[in-house]
Amino acid sequence: MASCSMMKWFRCCNAIALCLLFLWPSLSGSSEEVATVDVHAAKRLVSSGHRYLDVRTVEEFNKGHLENAINVPYLFFTPQGKEKNPKFLEQVSLVCDKDDHIVVVASLS
């Protein structure tokens, strides 16, 4: 990913790891502590082997994302507006194991 694209990605991904507070504990059944980190810490975590789960919409993901990012949208655009993905937890469990260390990114919009 080019430097300009990386900066664009940093600007559009404002809420790294916030979704973990609500989503991952219910999937894993774990009470492990969840941390909110800035983009620099997230980059270090991904570089050290953490999985990178991007829960933005497909449209947002296609505008720019990190290499090797896994996209499982939490929301979909519909004629009625944004709606929750009813198969979100099922889809996440297909690409991430309970023991994986995961950095989650979401859009604030």
C-alpha angles and dihedrals in degrees: 000000000000122000092250091051090048091054090048089051091050090053096049096043102068102149109055114177096357092114090058089069090065108021115035099050091056091049097046100035085225127138091202114143117263120213130204110218137183123248094265093054090045090054090051091049092051090046089053093055108276115144115248114223115187110195096181120119118279089251092054092044092052091055089066141323142163119277111266092019115153113221119209107158116222090194135032129205110240133168086263092052130259116348130185117258103248091203096046099117092043091051093047091050089055093058103030131049123219089248095052119113105229137192110203123200126193137168119249091225 
